[in-house]
Amino acid sequence: MNSLVRLCVILVTIIVTSLSHAQSAFKLKKVTVETEVKTIMSEKWQDNFKHVEYPKQWLNNVITVNPGESLQAAIDQANAEGGGVVFLKKGIHLLHKTITLKGLVTLVGEGRDVTIIQQAPDLKETGFNIEAQPQVTDLVIKDLTLKGNRQGKANGILIRGRNESRHTRVMLQNINVTDWSAQGVHMKRTNNIIMDNCNFQYNGSAGGLYHNVYFLYNKYILQSDCDMSYPVLGKGNKYTSCEFVLAQRCTIKDCLGNGIQADHEEAGYIFLHKYNISGCGRVAMWFPCENYYDKFHYTENSKYAPQKVILNRCEVVNNTWGAMWRSVKDSYVINSTFNNKNIDMGLLKCDVKMENSTFKKGNEIYTDVKEWPKDVRILW
């Protein structure tokens, strides 16, 4: 082999190796579900829990975007070409207009500390948006920060599907979503949602109805190692009409109001493992029996409350009330610790079994709504 051929072989090897390393950086990493979770699920639910499906990726087609270049054009191109990676170089990418996300796209930065997508002063609406049509599948957002400026009523990420064509297979990995005036992330009628190693913090400054994360009518959710602390006015995480939810090693700290809310019909098979909630001014875990479309009329119909809930190794401490649940049935609190200011768990017409758990303040079991504490409003 002559020297020119050897040089060509070396160059090709370098290029192939470089591409392989780049593709590895763009590739999503699957979440390892703790063995204990699987064991308890099998014992309590047999094979009834349905786990998420992961997005597909197209890693060979890479479109690079530098600060100041069009992110929307790159997303449109990757989608039109049948899938690809939109690679955002480090720096501040200013958003002057809402970005419409599309399917078959991996949107990835160089790291959430160095690739910053920033809401510009003239953007008063959503940062990243997906409407009901067309259906979006196989979307990955990773290794970046999406930062708002607390102006207007703007969501960081807003995804709105429809029952007949739900968006599906959406993954957020190693990202921050902070300082958006409305929801940090709001996903509606979307299936197979994965959030891994993400921070959703300091969102919801526009009012108490806006939260760090708000799920509405979603199925198959996996959250792992996510921090939903410090919502400005709303909740850390709201699960309304959500089914087949697994959240492991998640944290919510220091809410003015409630930490978690889970409610409404179709809510069930919710497994919270090593979920730590502290510093909530109201209720850490608020599970009301609430008809979303008629919420100002009290109901005890269990179809409007989450069913089949498991808390395992959760720590719910230093909140005003730990958990206030109504009509929650066929549920378990296992290996968990509660230590709160007023009540650890207040249960109205619930069927919740306690296994190897500690309640330092103590629980209250209510059989009539008249026994419900007056300082905990039924419709928070």
DOKOL-394081 format. One line per 4 residues: number of its first residue (from 1); for each residue x, y, z of C-alpha. Coordinates in nm, 4 decimals. Layout:
<sites>
NUM> X,Y,Z  ...
</sites>
This chain:
<sites>
1> 0.0000,0.0000,0.0000  0.1535,0.3307,-0.1056  0.1645,0.6356,0.1161  -0.1274,0.8114,-0.0587
5> -0.3579,0.5133,-0.0100  -0.2531,0.4830,0.3543  -0.3265,0.8521,0.4038  -0.6727,0.8111,0.2488
9> -0.7457,0.5135,0.4743  -0.6376,0.7126,0.7795  -0.8568,1.0100,0.6799  -1.1589,0.7898,0.6177
13> -1.1045,0.6206,0.9542  -1.0841,0.9577,1.1289  -1.4011,1.0798,0.9584  -1.5959,0.7604,1.0362
17> -1.4772,0.7653,1.3981  -1.5686,1.1332,1.4326  -1.9169,1.0716,1.2906  -1.9624,0.7754,1.5229
21> -1.8714,0.9875,1.8274  -2.1079,1.2634,1.7135  -2.3941,1.0169,1.6625  -2.3297,0.8713,2.0067
25> -2.3659,1.2186,2.1593  -2.6947,1.2724,1.9758  -2.8402,0.9364,2.0711  -3.0926,0.9236,2.3534
29> -3.0083,0.7143,2.6581  -3.2759,0.4818,2.7864  -3.3783,0.5121,3.1504  -3.3088,0.2234,3.3860
33> -3.6175,0.1532,3.5954  -3.5179,0.0399,3.9439  -3.5616,-0.3326,4.0073  -3.7649,-0.2671,4.3221
37> -4.0202,-0.0767,4.1154  -4.0648,-0.3702,3.8786  -4.0983,-0.6134,4.1696  -4.3689,-0.4118,4.3461
41> -4.5536,-0.3464,4.0202  -4.5617,-0.7194,3.9497  -4.6831,-0.7968,4.3021  -4.9568,-0.5338,4.3167
45> -5.0592,-0.4916,3.9531  -4.9408,-0.8142,3.7867  -4.8821,-0.7267,3.4192  -5.1359,-0.4447,3.3988
49> -4.8932,-0.1504,3.3958  -4.8026,-0.0355,3.0446  -4.4590,0.1198,3.0021  -4.3608,0.3926,2.7575
53> -4.2314,0.3510,2.4049  -3.9107,0.5376,2.3144  -3.8766,0.7693,2.0133  -3.6991,0.6577,1.7008
57> -3.4041,0.8672,1.5836  -3.2410,0.9458,1.2512  -2.8803,1.0232,1.3421  -2.7094,1.0286,1.0013
61> -2.8702,1.3537,0.8878  -2.7228,1.6373,1.0984  -2.8079,2.0042,1.0482  -2.5987,2.2474,1.2534
65> -2.7428,2.5751,1.3823  -2.5203,2.8508,1.5174  -2.6560,3.1345,1.7360  -2.8345,3.3822,1.5104
69> -2.9236,3.1227,1.2454  -3.2786,2.9976,1.1872  -3.3767,2.7169,1.4196  -3.7173,2.6877,1.2524
73> -3.5635,2.6380,0.9084  -3.3412,2.3589,1.0410  -3.6353,2.1792,1.2073  -3.8422,2.2090,0.8900
77> -3.5570,2.0709,0.6813  -3.4905,1.7728,0.9100  -3.8588,1.6814,0.9098  -3.8957,1.7246,0.5318
81> -3.5941,1.5003,0.4730  -3.7560,1.2142,0.6659  -3.5841,1.2702,0.9985  -3.2629,1.4053,1.1393
85> -3.0682,1.5857,1.4083  -3.0808,1.9622,1.4584  -2.7567,2.0383,1.6426  -2.7500,2.3727,1.8263
89> -2.4010,2.4995,1.8875  -2.3155,2.6547,2.2219  -2.4169,3.0140,2.2828  -2.7431,3.2052,2.3230
93> -3.0103,3.1375,2.0612  -3.2688,3.4158,2.0907  -3.6335,3.3300,2.0216  -3.8153,3.6202,1.8579
97> -4.0969,3.3950,1.7316  -4.2590,3.0752,1.8541  -4.0829,2.7666,1.7208  -4.3109,2.4992,1.5742
101> -4.1681,2.1590,1.6651  -4.2048,1.8717,1.4196  -4.1715,1.4965,1.4314  -3.8775,1.2740,1.3396
105> -3.6426,1.5365,1.4832  -3.3767,1.5212,1.7557  -3.3117,1.8756,1.8780  -2.9849,1.8664,2.0709
109> -2.7423,2.1184,2.2162  -2.3833,2.0932,2.3351  -2.4949,2.0891,2.7008  -2.7600,2.2630,2.9031
113> -2.5031,2.4941,3.0618  -2.3731,2.6197,2.7283  -2.6583,2.5950,2.4742  -2.9235,2.8443,2.5854
117> -3.2464,2.9097,2.3961  -3.3663,3.2419,2.5354  -3.7075,3.4104,2.5105  -3.6450,3.7491,2.3480
121> -3.8227,4.0579,2.4882  -4.0517,4.0771,2.1839  -4.1784,3.7172,2.2203  -4.4930,3.7157,2.4340
125> -4.6175,3.3692,2.3403  -4.4986,3.0079,2.3653  -4.1356,2.9152,2.3095  -4.1778,2.5668,2.1553
129> -4.5215,2.4748,2.0229  -4.7092,2.1794,1.8688  -5.0764,2.2163,1.7764  -5.3347,1.9391,1.7332
133> -5.2481,1.8817,1.3682  -5.0448,1.7400,1.2109  -4.9676,1.4500,1.4414  -4.6106,1.4587,1.5729
137> -4.4148,1.1424,1.6514  -4.0566,1.0695,1.7544  -3.9374,1.3992,1.8966  -3.6298,1.4261,2.1199
141> -3.5054,1.7427,2.2925  -3.1809,1.7074,2.4852  -2.8753,1.8807,2.6268  -2.9938,2.2423,2.6306
145> -3.1708,2.5104,2.8354  -3.4975,2.6760,2.7349  -3.5154,2.9971,2.9367  -3.8025,3.2442,2.9580
149> -3.8135,3.6011,3.0850  -4.1368,3.5800,3.2928  -4.3165,3.8163,3.0522  -4.6694,3.7728,2.9160
153> -4.8414,3.4361,2.9459  -4.5869,3.2226,2.7661  -4.5316,2.8462,2.7944  -4.1859,2.7033,2.7559
157> -4.3073,2.3897,2.5738  -4.6735,2.3549,2.4718  -4.7960,2.0348,2.3026  -5.1673,1.9929,2.2300
161> -5.2885,1.6739,2.0663  -5.6329,1.5360,1.9963  -5.7818,1.2001,2.0883  -5.8092,1.0701,1.7340
165> -5.4444,1.1510,1.6526  -5.2436,1.1878,1.9705  -4.8847,1.3006,1.9494  -4.6584,1.0205,2.0648
169> -4.3036,0.9278,2.1616  -4.1680,1.2540,2.2984  -3.8522,1.2587,2.5102  -3.6883,1.5416,2.7057
173> -3.3419,1.4521,2.8362  -3.0834,1.6607,3.0208  -3.2662,1.9892,2.9723  -3.3665,2.2896,3.1830
177> -3.6959,2.4712,3.1306  -3.7040,2.7766,3.3541  -3.8640,3.1182,3.4069  -4.1630,3.0884,3.1728
181> -4.4602,3.2922,3.2872  -4.7191,3.0213,3.2101  -4.6386,2.6471,3.2193  -4.2824,2.5348,3.1942
185> -4.4076,2.2278,3.0052  -4.7728,2.1644,2.9163  -4.8548,1.8416,2.7313  -5.2132,1.7573,2.6394
189> -5.3433,1.4400,2.4741  -4.9950,1.3083,2.4103  -4.8789,0.9512,2.4702  -4.5397,0.8011,2.5547
193> -4.3720,1.0940,2.7284  -4.0261,1.0529,2.8809  -3.8537,1.3132,3.0959  -3.5064,1.2181,3.2166
197> -3.2608,1.4207,3.4243  -3.4435,1.7487,3.3667  -3.5039,2.0631,3.5731  -3.8392,2.2390,3.5382
201> -3.8156,2.5321,3.7783  -3.9281,2.8905,3.8452  -4.2179,2.8705,3.5993  -4.5747,2.9923,3.6484
205> -4.5263,3.3571,3.7419  -4.8475,3.4596,3.5568  -5.0808,3.2978,3.8114  -5.1689,3.0011,4.0281
209> -5.3108,2.8033,3.7335  -4.9656,2.7755,3.5749  -4.7196,2.5097,3.6866  -4.3690,2.3810,3.6269
213> -4.5131,2.0732,3.4526  -4.8776,2.0171,3.3578  -4.9939,1.6892,3.2042  -5.3532,1.6741,3.0771
217> -5.5142,1.3622,2.9246  -5.1871,1.1792,2.8700  -5.1001,0.8090,2.8806  -4.7676,0.6322,2.9392
221> -4.5409,0.8768,3.1218  -4.1920,0.8093,3.2583  -4.0160,1.0724,3.4694  -3.6749,0.9970,3.6152
225> -3.4422,1.2221,3.8174  -3.6427,1.5362,3.7451  -3.6634,1.8432,3.9666  -3.9891,2.0433,3.9590
229> -3.9044,2.2731,4.2509  -3.9723,2.6431,4.3049  -4.2877,2.7015,4.0973  -4.3489,3.0743,4.1282
233> -4.7263,3.0670,4.1899  -4.8606,2.7272,4.0786  -4.7752,2.3646,4.1426  -4.4636,2.1615,4.0851
237> -4.6403,1.8989,3.8750  -5.0073,1.8490,3.7841  -5.1300,1.5147,3.6519  -5.4877,1.5539,3.5263
241> -5.6486,1.2495,3.3631  -5.3148,1.0710,3.3329  -5.2795,0.6941,3.3182  -4.9744,0.4684,3.3494
245> -4.7375,0.7123,3.5186  -4.4018,0.6117,3.6642  -4.1954,0.8811,3.8363  -3.8736,0.7762,4.0097
249> -3.6253,0.9868,4.2058  -3.8084,1.3144,4.1437  -3.8069,1.6240,4.3634  -4.0415,1.9123,4.4392
253> -3.9376,2.1768,4.6923  -4.0713,2.5092,4.8160  -4.4129,2.5706,4.6595  -4.6415,2.8473,4.7792
257> -4.9354,2.6122,4.7286  -4.9501,2.2416,4.6420  -4.6645,2.0242,4.5230  -4.8451,1.7597,4.3156
261> -5.2047,1.7436,4.2008  -5.3534,1.4282,4.0461  -5.7213,1.4308,3.9539  -6.0131,1.3705,3.7165
265> -6.1313,1.0697,3.5175  -5.9002,0.8177,3.3489  -5.6412,0.8807,3.6213  -5.4800,0.5615,3.7397
269> -5.1815,0.3303,3.7641  -4.9614,0.6014,3.9124  -4.6349,0.4810,4.0707  -4.4225,0.7356,4.2579
273> -4.0867,0.5936,4.3700  -3.8408,0.7935,4.5801  -4.0426,1.1083,4.5129  -3.9310,1.3755,4.7621
277> -4.1616,1.6684,4.8374  -4.0884,1.9371,5.0972  -4.1654,2.2969,5.1807  -4.5161,2.3206,5.0303
281> -4.7312,2.5952,5.1807  -5.0445,2.3880,5.1283  -5.0588,2.0174,5.0404  -4.7630,1.8163,4.9144
285> -4.9851,1.5558,4.7404  -5.3307,1.6890,4.6547  -5.5495,1.4131,4.5052  -5.9029,1.5530,4.4928
289> -6.2126,1.3843,4.3548  -6.2682,1.6523,4.0936  -6.4695,1.6630,3.7731  -6.2488,1.8851,3.5577
293> -6.5529,2.0208,3.3690  -6.7734,2.0757,3.6758  -6.5173,2.1417,3.9422  -6.7270,2.3731,4.1587
297> -6.9658,2.0936,4.2571  -6.8415,1.8545,4.5219  -6.8394,1.4868,4.4220  -6.7415,1.1572,4.5808
301> -6.7604,0.9618,4.2554  -6.4311,0.7755,4.2452  -6.4177,0.7992,3.8632  -6.2990,1.1561,3.9204
305> -6.0106,1.0617,4.1509  -5.6860,0.8780,4.0730  -5.7083,0.5022,4.1285  -5.4380,0.2403,4.1750
309> -5.1695,0.4670,4.3193  -4.8474,0.3367,4.4735  -4.6058,0.5478,4.6761  -4.2811,0.3640,4.7474
313> -3.9868,0.5046,4.9414  -4.1288,0.8540,4.9104  -4.0299,1.1277,5.1537  -4.2983,1.3875,5.2208
317> -4.1745,1.6207,5.4938  -4.1986,1.9779,5.6172  -4.5146,2.0628,5.4249  -4.8233,2.2177,5.5843
321> -5.0245,1.9041,5.4940  -4.8581,1.5925,5.3602  -5.1266,1.4278,5.1456  -5.5004,1.5034,5.1231
325> -5.6824,1.2425,4.9154  -6.0513,1.1874,4.8369  -6.2045,0.8672,4.6970  -5.8644,0.7205,4.6050
329> -5.9089,0.3420,4.5909  -5.6986,0.0274,4.5595  -5.3784,0.2109,4.6515  -5.0673,0.1613,4.8656
333> -4.8161,0.3622,5.0659  -4.5023,0.1489,5.1049  -4.1660,0.2123,5.2753  -4.2387,0.5856,5.2881
337> -4.1784,0.8621,5.5425  -4.4171,1.1482,5.6246  -4.3441,1.4259,5.8737  -4.5500,1.7408,5.8183
341> -4.6840,2.0341,6.0158  -5.0579,1.9601,6.0404  -5.1531,1.6196,5.8953  -4.9409,1.3578,5.7239
345> -5.2282,1.1973,5.5307  -5.5950,1.2987,5.5318  -5.8071,1.0327,5.3608  -6.1769,1.0875,5.2808
349> -6.3565,0.7694,5.1703  -6.0322,0.6143,5.0451  -5.9016,0.2591,5.0293  -5.5273,0.3008,5.0913
353> -5.3138,0.0339,5.2556  -5.0055,0.1356,5.4567  -4.7051,-0.0972,5.4500  -4.3862,-0.0353,5.6484
357> -4.4288,0.3424,5.6440  -4.3771,0.6133,5.9055  -4.6211,0.8968,5.9791  -4.4667,1.1154,6.2478
361> -4.7421,1.3762,6.2642  -5.0205,1.1239,6.2129  -5.3048,1.0562,5.9710  -5.6769,1.1284,5.9723
365> -5.9427,0.9021,5.8204  -6.2658,1.0810,5.7225  -6.5988,0.9145,5.6421  -6.7967,1.2330,5.5766
369> -6.7030,1.5564,5.4013  -6.8203,1.7477,5.7086  -6.5169,1.6070,5.8898  -6.2787,1.7501,5.6316
373> -6.0590,2.0239,5.7855  -6.2004,2.3664,5.7092  -5.8616,2.5162,5.6345  -5.8111,2.2696,5.3456
377> -6.0493,2.3850,5.0767  -6.2179,2.1102,4.8745  -6.1397,2.2843,4.5439  -5.7783,2.3890,4.5638
</sites>
